[in-house]
Amino acid sequence: MSDIVLKPAPAPRGRLANLLPFELGRLLWFGLAAVMIFLVVFPLWQIVSVSLHDADGNFTLENFGTAFGRARYIQSFINSLWLGFFACLLSLGFAVPISWGLARTDIPGKRLIWLGVIGAYVMPPFMGAIGWILLAGPNAGWINRIFRGLSGIDMAIVDIYTFSGLVFVVALYSFPLVFVFVNTALELVSSEMEDAGAILGAGIWQVARRITIPIVLPTIIGAAIIVFLEAVSLFGAPALLGTPARISVVTTTLFEFFSNPVRVEVAAAYSMPLLLITVILFLLQYWLIRRRGYVTQTGKGGERRMMKLGAWRWPVFAYAFAVIFLAVILPLSIIVQAALSKAWGQGFSLDNLTLNNFRYILFEHSTAADTVINSATFSFWTATIAVTLTLLIAYIVNRKLVPFSGMLGFLAVTPFVIPGIVLAIGFYAAYAPPPLALYGTALIMILSFTTRFMPVAYINAASGMRSLHPEMEEAVRILGGSRMTAIRRVIAPLLKRSLAGAWLIVFIGATRELSTAIFLYVGATRTMSIMIYDLSEEGRFEHLSALGLILVVATMTFVALGFRVVGRDFMLKRT
């Protein structure tokens, strides 16, 4: 008797599916490809195109001659490279020892240090710069005032308005990026390799220097590249600290090109080397990793035991706490003092205490309420669009529904290596002119923010998608449901924790974004970060401290919500 093979009946197709010449997966791929071209490809292409054409559309190389024809513009570019290099080195010096201490040793106060790193991570760099202006300004900074009062010597012992001061501040708020990657990598290193070194007579420091750190060196290199690019693309801290000291960098020079009259062609030409440097750095990283051939024998499954530091526990803890103190506790304390003061320079006294700064910001300032609403609205839609878009992309890529689906994943992570300021210029060049004429609208702010933070959302969505077996949505298909039904009713609910974490991270990033927003806003679309920068330009430190404190408290509230919804690895493992 011949075997009878029973096959499930084909899933019924809905009316819409019967009318379409393509499967929904293929149609969805084309739609997402169009969106990614709009968000990523076309703005980048426009940077190249605009840099090679004049205002009338004629081919020219004159834009490059204007962009690099002055010694001051060339010096700005050199300053940015040095800023990125030294900030990168200092960030590694801050982050690697702290990461090693938390992940591999028995130092005390791990929870305190961990929360401190989170605080430095969510503290906007421009707010950190303002805190250090109040602390280390050469004339009115509290450190110099206290020194003059105690010593009687009329001199400044610290001056934040210097290149070294700028490097110091940028590194303080960049080292958490290194920590995020290095700490995670160190937690995956098995103790068996360290034990082997100890058996052969190596001490704690030799094991760390010759075994542990080399294992995670690819991660350190990758983090260093990211910090370098982040440092050279920052606008807030260089504008606040560098401009008074006549230290110009790429971002502040680009801002000059956007003053009246706007010279977007020159700005595009001036930003091209940043794209070239980005490509070179990532090719270098790939070459280094491939050349060295890093491999661990035990991998994630190996046992991890904390190394006993003995008397060294406290010096390592003291170093980590000192970094946290400089990055979070000290500047945030002086910002709180300024926010609660009638005049921040008059010091701590009951007569100087007031809540009027908060009342002014929340209820009396003509545009402050609108900026708060703008920040919340832009961030909400940015996070929502980014998470929805990347969930669909991750689904198509992971399930390989169509050929070349991986191209969507590549485009989704491409903005990760594009400096935010370059991305802003691309959006301006692509969508400010007619026929769309989006410059100054809420839409261009939301779309640019979405593109800026899309890689974060995609990494979370793709990671979650890999953990789901296709059989779950296949069951929906057998019962007659479409792929969209499977995504909406099965995949999204199963990934809700991961997606919620991604949504919160993108929301937080969008609320504090300055480097992109500063080039695309008008008065009606001003955000909190831009208003803080404007208040600093006016010297109204009491009011900007109040607004900045509101921003920091709101950010920490969302971080606490993330811990509650997602777990303790929110922020550190999901970025």
VENNORQUI-V924413 format. One record per residue. RES is the residue in one letter. SS is DSSP state (a for helix, b for strand, c for the rest). BURIAL is b if it has 9 or more other C-alpha atoms within 8 Angstrom, else e. Layout:
# VENNORQUI-V924413
RES/SS/BURIAL  RES/SS/BURIAL
This chain:
# VENNORQUI-V924413
M/c/e  S/c/e  D/c/e  I/c/e  V/c/e  L/c/e  K/c/e  P/c/e  A/c/e  P/c/e  A/c/b  P/c/e  R/c/b  G/c/e  R/a/e  L/a/e  A/a/b  N/a/e  L/a/e  L/c/e  P/c/e  F/c/e  E/c/e  L/a/e  G/a/b  R/a/b  L/a/b  L/a/e  W/a/b  F/a/e  G/a/e  L/a/b  A/a/b  A/a/e  V/a/e  M/a/b  I/a/b  F/a/b  L/a/b  V/a/b  V/a/b  F/a/b  P/a/b  L/a/b  W/a/b  Q/a/b  I/a/b  V/a/b  S/a/e  V/a/b  S/a/b  L/c/b  H/b/b  D/c/b  A/c/e  D/c/e  G/c/e  N/c/e  F/b/e  T/c/e  L/c/b  E/a/e  N/a/b  F/a/b  G/a/e  T/a/b  A/a/b  F/c/b  G/c/b  R/c/e  A/a/e  R/a/e  Y/a/b  I/a/b  Q/a/b  S/a/b  F/a/b  I/a/b  N/a/b  S/a/b  L/a/b  W/a/e  L/a/b  G/a/b  F/a/b  F/a/b  A/a/b  C/a/b  L/a/b  L/a/b  S/a/b  L/a/b  G/a/e  F/a/b  A/a/b  V/a/b  P/a/b  I/a/b  S/a/b  W/a/b  G/a/b  L/a/b  A/a/b  R/a/b  T/b/b  D/c/b  I/c/b  P/c/e  G/c/e  K/a/e  R/a/e  L/a/e  I/a/b  W/a/e  L/a/e  G/a/b  V/a/b  I/a/b  G/a/b  A/a/b  Y/a/b  V/a/b  M/c/b  P/c/b  P/a/b  F/a/b  M/a/b  G/a/b  A/a/b  I/a/b  G/a/b  W/a/b  I/a/b  L/a/b  L/a/b  A/a/b  G/c/b  P/c/b  N/c/e  A/c/b  G/c/b  W/a/b  I/a/b  N/a/b  R/a/b  I/a/e  F/a/b  R/a/b  G/a/e  L/a/e  S/a/e  G/c/e  I/c/e  D/c/e  M/c/e  A/c/b  I/c/e  V/c/b  D/c/b  I/c/b  Y/c/b  T/c/b  F/a/b  S/a/e  G/a/b  L/a/b  V/a/b  F/a/b  V/a/b  V/a/b  A/a/b  L/a/b  Y/c/b  S/c/b  F/a/b  P/a/b  L/a/b  V/a/b  F/a/b  V/a/b  F/a/b  V/a/b  N/a/b  T/a/b  A/a/b  L/a/b  E/c/b  L/c/b  V/c/b  S/c/b  S/a/b  E/a/b  M/a/e  E/a/b  D/a/e  A/a/e  G/a/b  A/a/b  I/a/e  L/c/e  G/c/e  A/c/b  G/c/e  I/a/b  W/a/e  Q/a/b  V/a/b  A/a/b  R/a/b  R/a/e  I/a/b  T/a/b  I/a/b  P/a/e  I/a/b  V/c/b  L/a/e  P/a/b  T/a/b  I/a/b  I/a/b  G/a/b  A/a/b  A/a/b  I/a/b  I/a/b  V/a/b  F/a/b  L/a/b  E/a/b  A/a/b  V/a/b  S/a/b  L/c/b  F/c/b  G/a/b  A/a/b  P/a/b  A/a/b  L/a/b  L/a/b  G/a/b  T/c/b  P/c/e  A/c/e  R/c/e  I/c/b  S/c/b  V/c/b  V/a/b  T/a/b  T/a/b  T/a/b  L/a/b  F/a/b  E/a/e  F/a/b  F/c/b  S/c/e  N/c/e  P/c/e  V/c/e  R/c/b  V/a/b  E/a/b  V/a/b  A/a/b  A/a/b  A/a/b  Y/a/b  S/a/b  M/a/b  P/a/e  L/a/b  L/a/b  L/a/e  I/a/e  T/a/b  V/a/e  I/a/e  L/a/b  F/a/b  L/a/e  L/a/e  Q/a/b  Y/a/e  W/a/e  L/a/e  I/a/b  R/a/e  R/a/e  R/a/e  G/c/e  Y/c/e  V/c/e  T/c/e  Q/c/e  T/c/e  G/a/b  K/a/e  G/a/e  G/c/b  E/c/e  R/c/b  R/c/e  M/c/e  M/b/e  K/c/e  L/c/b  G/c/e  A/c/e  W/a/e  R/a/b  W/a/b  P/a/e  V/a/b  F/a/b  A/a/e  Y/a/b  A/a/b  F/a/b  A/a/e  V/a/b  I/a/b  F/a/b  L/a/b  A/a/b  V/a/b  I/a/b  L/a/b  P/a/b  L/a/b  S/a/e  I/a/b  I/a/b  V/a/b  Q/a/b  A/a/b  A/a/b  L/c/b  S/b/b  K/c/b  A/c/b  W/a/b  G/a/e  Q/a/e  G/c/e  F/c/e  S/c/e  L/a/e  D/a/e  N/a/b  L/b/b  T/c/e  L/c/b  N/a/e  N/a/b  F/a/b  R/a/b  Y/a/b  I/a/b  L/a/b  F/a/e  E/a/e  H/c/b  S/c/e  T/c/e  A/a/b  A/a/b  D/a/e  T/a/b  V/a/b  I/a/e  N/a/b  S/a/b  A/a/b  T/a/e  F/a/b  S/a/b  F/a/b  W/a/b  T/a/b  A/a/b  T/a/b  I/a/b  A/a/b  V/a/b  T/a/e  L/a/b  T/a/b  L/a/b  L/a/e  I/a/b  A/a/b  Y/a/b  I/a/b  V/a/b  N/a/b  R/a/e  K/c/b  L/c/b  V/c/b  P/c/e  F/c/e  S/c/b  G/a/e  M/a/e  L/a/b  G/a/b  F/a/e  L/a/b  A/a/b  V/a/b  T/a/b  P/a/b  F/a/b  V/a/b  I/c/b  P/c/b  G/a/b  I/a/b  V/a/b  L/a/b  A/a/b  I/a/b  G/a/b  F/a/b  Y/a/b  A/a/b  A/a/b  Y/a/b  A/c/b  P/c/b  P/c/e  P/c/e  L/c/e  A/c/e  L/c/b  Y/c/b  G/c/b  T/c/b  A/a/e  L/a/e  I/a/b  M/a/b  I/a/b  L/a/b  S/a/b  F/a/b  T/a/b  T/a/b  R/a/b  F/a/b  M/a/b  P/a/b  V/a/b  A/a/b  Y/a/b  I/a/b  N/a/b  A/a/b  A/a/b  S/a/e  G/a/b  M/a/b  R/a/e  S/c/e  L/c/e  H/c/e  P/c/e  E/a/e  M/a/b  E/a/b  E/a/e  A/a/e  V/a/b  R/a/b  I/a/b  L/c/e  G/c/b  G/c/b  S/c/b  R/a/b  M/a/e  T/a/b  A/a/b  I/a/b  R/a/b  R/a/e  V/a/b  I/a/b  A/a/b  P/a/e  L/a/e  L/c/b  K/a/e  R/a/b  S/a/b  L/a/b  A/a/b  G/a/b  A/a/b  W/a/b  L/a/b  I/a/b  V/a/b  F/a/b  I/a/b  G/a/b  A/a/b  T/a/b  R/c/b  E/c/b  L/c/b  S/c/b  T/c/b  A/a/b  I/a/e  F/a/b  L/c/b  Y/c/b  V/c/e  G/a/e  A/a/e  T/a/b  R/c/b  T/c/b  M/a/b  S/a/b  I/a/b  M/a/b  I/a/b  Y/a/b  D/a/e  L/a/b  S/a/b  E/a/e  E/c/e  G/c/e  R/c/b  F/a/b  E/a/b  H/a/b  L/a/b  S/a/b  A/a/b  L/a/b  G/a/b  L/a/b  I/a/e  L/a/b  V/a/b  V/a/e  A/a/e  T/a/b  M/a/b  T/a/e  F/a/b  V/a/b  A/a/e  L/a/e  G/a/b  F/a/b  R/a/e  V/a/b  V/c/b  G/c/e  R/c/e  D/c/b  F/c/b  M/c/b  L/c/b  K/c/e  R/c/b  T/c/e
